[in-house]
């Protein structure tokens, strides 16, 4: 909930309450299933290498239902279905990008679970609001929104409703950084193990002789939110690449906090995802993007020198 000191724009506040509602509804279902050892796995015809549960599908439908109450007409671009126009407008300006349940194979074990929603204005060619929800932790919501003045602002909201503004770290040195990577699947772990220059750079000693560099595991959009909150210094993806629903919401939140996201050639990733037509949106849902995200451009440049594109 927004305070008088840190008010959220109307749309961001509505999205925040919506995501909080969906998380409160799905959380007991996930915990109950985990305790019973029932993971509710479903056949995934759209993304055969991704875990899909009945909870993903329920959240897909629930988001569409609740979003329609606050946005009368929009393009619904969910990971779990082809993009579709909702409402009476034949060509609505807003596209709502949703990953209903990220890290599903851990969520059904009540370990980690995240959910992403981003509203993109096709006329402005950029996001205007995004919420990334953490289902199981006290640090519960990461929010970014474009204010009336045209400026983007990012906030963190805890489970008790406290709002904290986010400003990514202005300084960090690679030998003292916690760098995260989605290394959970064995092929991805092997890819990380082959990043010898990166691992050597993180193992280097600081001026006082201590070795403080660390590698951590993280997931989807929330990994960029953790950088925005200064919980980590950077997150990298050099293997398969992130899909738009995993990258774009966190990218926008980190951007709003003042952080940096570049590709593996050093170019800044744009907020314009080219979602001009329904065909463009469908094609965007099939793309993958490698990247380096950091709290500042200097650390991103340091990582670019040692990360080897695979």
N, C-alpha and C positions, 0 to 999 in steps of 0.2 A: 504494500500500500504506500502511496506517495505521501510525503510529509509536506508541511508548508514551506520548509526550507529547501527541499529538493523535489519540486513537482515534476511529474512525468507528463509529456504531451498526451492528449486524450487517447489517441490510438495506441500508444505504447502502454498506457495504463490499462486499457481494455485487453490488450494482448497478454499483459502480465497476469491479470485476473483469470483470463481464459486458460493459460498454461498452468497456473496454480490449481485451477479446478480439475483439469484433466489429470494432473499428477496426483491429486488427492484421491481421485477415483481409481486410478490404475495401481497405486502403491499397495493397497491391501490385497489386490488380486495377485500381484507379483509375489508378495511375501507368502501368501497362502500356498501358491503353487510351488514356490521354492521349498517350503517346509515339507510339502508332500512329495517332493521329488518329481513333480509333473511340470515339464518344461514347455508343453503346449506347442511343440514344433509343427509347422505347417509346410507343405510343399511350396517352394518359391519358384514360380515359373518366370518371373521377370528378371531376377538376379540369382542365377542358380548357385553361385558361390557364396551367397549371403544367408545367414540364419534368419528365418522368418517364423514368428509365433502368432498364435491367434490374438495375442495382445497387441501386436503391431497393427493388425487388421482392424481390431476394435478401436484403437486410437485414431487410425485413419478416418474411420466413419464419424467418430465423436468430434474430431477437430472440424471436419466439414460442417457438421451440424451447428457447432457453437460459433464458428467463424461467420456463418450466414446470418447470425443474429446481430453482428456488429458491422459487417461489410455486405451490403445488399447484393453486389455483383462483383465477381472477381474470377480470375483464372486460378483453379486449384491445382497446384503442381506438387503432388505428394510422391514420395519414394515408392509407395505401394500401388500406384495406378497411373495410367496415362493422364496427362493434363486435361482438364475439362473446365468449361465455362459454367459458372454457377450464377444464377440470377437471370434477369430479363435482358440485360445489356448485351448486344451481340459481340462487342469488342471492348470489354472493360479495361480501364487503365491499370488497375492493381492486379498483380500476380502474387499469390501467397504460396511461398515455398515451404514445404513441411517434411521433416523426417520425424514420423510419429514416435518411434522408439529406437534410439541409437544404442549400439552395443547390446543388442537384444539377447545374445547368448549369455551375457553376464546379468542382464536385468532379470531374466527368468530364474536366476539363482540368488536374487536379492543382493547382489554385490555392487554393481554399478549400472546405472541406467540414466539416459539423457534424452531430451526431446528438443527439437529445433523448430522454430517458426520465424519466417522472415517475410515482410511485406515489401514488395518491389514496385515502384512506380514506373510504368513503361514510358510515360511522357517525360519524366525527369531522368530516365535511364539510370536509375540507382535505387538502392534500398532506402526506405524511410523509417523502418522500425524492425527490430529483431529481438527475439527472446530465446535464450537457451536455458532450459530447465534441468536441474540436477535432482533426480527423484528421491535419492536416499540420503542426502547430506544436508546439514544445517545451512551451508552456503547454497542457496536454493535457485536463484534466478540471476542471470546476466542479461542486461537490457541495454539496447542502444536505440536512439531515435533522433530524427531530424526535427529540431525545434522550428518555431515560426520564423526565427531569424535566419534560418538556413544552416545553422551550425548543428553538427552531430555531437551528442553527448552520450556517455556510457555510464551505467550504474550496476552495482551488485546489490541484491536484496537477500537478506537472510530469512530463515523460516519464521522468525518473530516479527518480520515486516520492516526491520531496520534497513535503510538505504545508504549505500556508500558510493560516492563518485569514483570512477575508475580513471586513472592516468597511468599509462604504461611506463615502465622504468626508463629514465633518460640515460642511464649509464649501466654498463655491465661489461665484464671482461670474460672472454670465452673460457679461460682456465678456472673461473669461479662460477660458471653458469650451470644451472640445471636445465638440460635440453631434453625434451620429450619426443617420443616417436610412437606411432601405433605399431608395436612390434609383437602383438599378441599371437598372431598366426605364425606357425613355424617358418614358412617361406619368407615372411617379412622379418623375422628375427635373424634369419641367415643373411638377408640383405644388409641389416644393420651391422652384423658381425664383420661384414666385408668392408665397412667404412673405416679403414685403418687410419687415414689421416684425421678424421673426426675424433675417433677414440683416443688417438695420441694427443690431439690438441686438448681434449678434456682431461687427460691424465697429467698434463704439464703442471709443474709446480708454480705456485704463486710466489711473489717476491719474498714472503716470509718462510718459504720452504714447504708449505702445506699444499696438498693436492685436493682441491675442492670441486673440480668438475664432476658432474654426475649425468647419467642417462636415466630417464624415467619413462614409464609407459603412460600413455594418455589416449584419448579417444575423440574422434569426430570434432564438431565445432567447439566442444568444451575445452579442447586443448588450447585453442586460440584465446578463449575467455580467460583461462588460467594465466596466460601471458599478460592479458589486459589488466588482470588483478594483481600482477607482480608475484603470484604464487610460483611461477616458473619464469625463466628468462627467455626461452625460445621453444618452438616446436618445429619439427621438420618432417617432410614427406618426400621421399626420393624413389619409392618403389612403384607401386601400382597407381598412385595418385588418388586424391579425394574426389568424390562426386560433388556436384554443386550443392546438394542438400546438406552435405557434411562440412563443406568449406565456407560457403557464402555467409551464413548467419554469424559464425564466429569471426570471419574476416571483417564483416561490418562492425561488429562490437569492438574488435581490436583497433580498427581504423578510428572509430569514435573516441577511443581511449588514447589515441596518439601513437599507436604502434606501427610496425612496418610488416608488410607481406610482399615477398618478391618471388619470382619464378627462379629456376635454376640457371638462368642466364643473367640474372641480376635485375631484371625489369620488374617494376612495381605492378602488382596485379590490379586491374581496374575494378571499380565498383559497377561499371556498366557491363552487364552480362549478355547484352544483345538480345533481350527477350522481346523482340518486336512483334512477332506473330506467334500463333499457336505452334506452327512448325518449328520456329526458332526455339521455343520453350522445350518442345519434345527433344530436339537435337541437343540442347544444353543439358538435359537430364541424362544423356548418354556419354558426356565427356568426362574426362578425368584430368586432374591438375596436380602436378608436383609443386612444392613450394617450400620456402623458409619463412617462418613468422617469428618476429622478435620484438622486444620492447622498444628497440631503437634501431636506426639504420646502420649504426656502426657495428653492432653485434651481428646483424644480418649479413653485413659485408664480410665479417670475420668468418662466419659459418660458410658463406658461399665459397671461400677459398679452400675449405677443407672437405666439403661435401662433394662426393663424386656421383654424378648422375648415372643411374643404372639403366 
